[in-house]
């Protein structure tokens, strides 16, 4: 999976990525947190995704890190249930 940073500030980032599943899961988990805005768009299925995240407090880096930790925790719990 490729992720390119298009624009980055302390409380906002815009990424270009090519995986819809990862973008959607990340969007859901970010919106569960206290982020101001997290959404992705794609002009056409053959084009990459543009993902924009805006933090309400703290940094975007921390918000994404926390969301990824939550995704990992939940997937580990699912794997444990399936064993």
Helices and strands as residue ranges (DSSP letters): E 3-8, E 12-17, H 20-32, E 35-41, E 49-55, H 60-82
